[in-house]
Amino acid sequence: MAKVLGLGGIFFKAKNPEKLAKWYQKWLSMDEAFPYCLSFKTETVPKNGCHVWGPFKQETEYFLPSQKEFMFNLMVDNLPAMLEQLKPSGCEIMPETENGDYGHFGWFIDPEGNKVELWQPPEKAPPEG
């Protein structure tokens, strides 16, 4: 049986795709793959990192304060440094962060109102179950 190997991309509508791609490239150090599209290589995923495809219940409040029906999750190598790096960008950084078995999480709202979750994978594998 054929199987999915990983996340191939996230594609979404934007008011100004070129401007938003340049913002992500500048503030999150993402590489240009082709016009308006940015990339990161699979070999940079840390040992306990993974690509997640996760449907949420329709009534979830997890994506708030964004009014969009989706949320991006980007894996980062250093959550505190990334949040500090974003401060001068003008985005809205959510004040709370979360640390637990599955890693460290922080959030911001990008210039087009998309909620982005930043995830630093844990050093040790999370408990199974």
N, C-alpha and C positions, 0 to 999 in steps of 0.2 A: 504494500500500500504506500502511496506517495505521502509525504508529510511536509509540514511547514518547517522551515529552517530558522526563521527569525523574522524580525520586523524589517520589512523592505522599504518602508517610508511612511510618512504622515503627510497627507495631501489635504489642503483645506483652502477655502476661499479667503481672500484678504482684500481690503479696500485699496491698498497700495503694495502689491507683492514685492516689488523691487526695494522699496524703502524698508519694509519689514524684514526682508532677508538681510539687507545691509545692517540693520540694527542688531539682529541675532549674530551676524558675523563679527561685528565690532565688539559687542558686550559679552558674548558667550564663547568667543574664539572658535566658531564653527567654520569649517572649510567649505568653499564653494564647490559644488559638484557639477552644476551646469546653471544657466541663467535662472535666477530667483530660487534655486534649490541649494541647500547646504547639506553637508554630509559629515559623518564620523565613521571611522573604520571599526569593524567588529573586533579586530585584534587589540583594540584599546580597552575592551570591556574587562574589568577586574575579575578575579577568580570567583567571587560570590555575586557578580552582577548577572543580569539576565534581561531579555526583552519580554515585556509583559503585554498581553492583550487582555483587557479586562472590562467587560460590560458591567455597568452599574445599573441599579434600579432607576426607573424613570423619575421617581420622586426624590432622588438623592440631593442632599445639600452640600455634598463634598466639593462641587465645582464652584460654589459661591466664593466671592462675590460676583464672579463672571456670570453672565446670563446665557452663555453658550452651552450647547449640549455635549461638549467634549472638554477635555483638559489634556494638555501635553505633560508628559513626564520625561525629563531629561536626566540621564545618569551623569554625575559629575565626580571629579576626583577629590575635591575639597569643598564641602558645602559652605563653611564659614567664609572662606576666601572668595567663593563665587558670589555669595550674597553681598560681601563688601565691594566686590568688583562692579556689581550692578548699581550700587547707590548713586553714582553720578549720572546714570543713564536716563533718569527721569521716570522709570517704571515705578509702579506701586509695589513695594516689598511688604509682604504680610509679616507682621511682627512675631508671630509664633513660629517655632520650629519643633520638630518631634524627633526623638531618639528612641530606638527600640531594637528588638531582635532582628528586624528586617533592614536596619540601617538608619541613616539620618535624612530627614526630610525638611524642606523649606519651600516657600511658594512666593510667586510674584505675578503681577498682571502686566502683560506686555503692552506696547503702545496701541494695539488694536482691541484690547479688552479680553484677550485670551488668558485664562489662568494656566500657569506653568508650575508644575511640581518639580523641584530639583531633588534628586535622590543620590546620596552617597551610599553605595552598598556596604554592608557590614564586613568587617575583617574576618569574622568567623561565620560559617554557614548558619542560617537561622534554624531553629528546631523544626523538625518535620511534623506534619500533622495538620 
